[in-house]
Amino acid sequence: MSKTIDLSKTVYELCQDEPEIIEIMKSLGFDSIAGPGMLKTAGRFMTIPKGAKMKGIPMEKIIEAFRQNGYKILE
């Protein structure tokens, strides 16, 4: 069964459902997401697309990383 990731959900919601997402995001350059304080504050309103825009990380790169880790992307 493939895992899905809904890009409309907040980072906090996604990480609650799939803790593995934290490591994938760290590998993409979202270093601060690993801190519990950051996840519980900014993560509650930040989505992956918003974070990607802020960090200047192409969504194509993020989507490819999640696919390589067995995720189906819901946009």
Buried (B, 14 or more C-beta within 10 A) or exposed (E): EEEEBBBEBBBBBBBEBBEEBBEBBEEBBBEBBEEEEBBEEBBEEBBBEBBBEEEEBEBEEBBEBBEEBEBEBEE
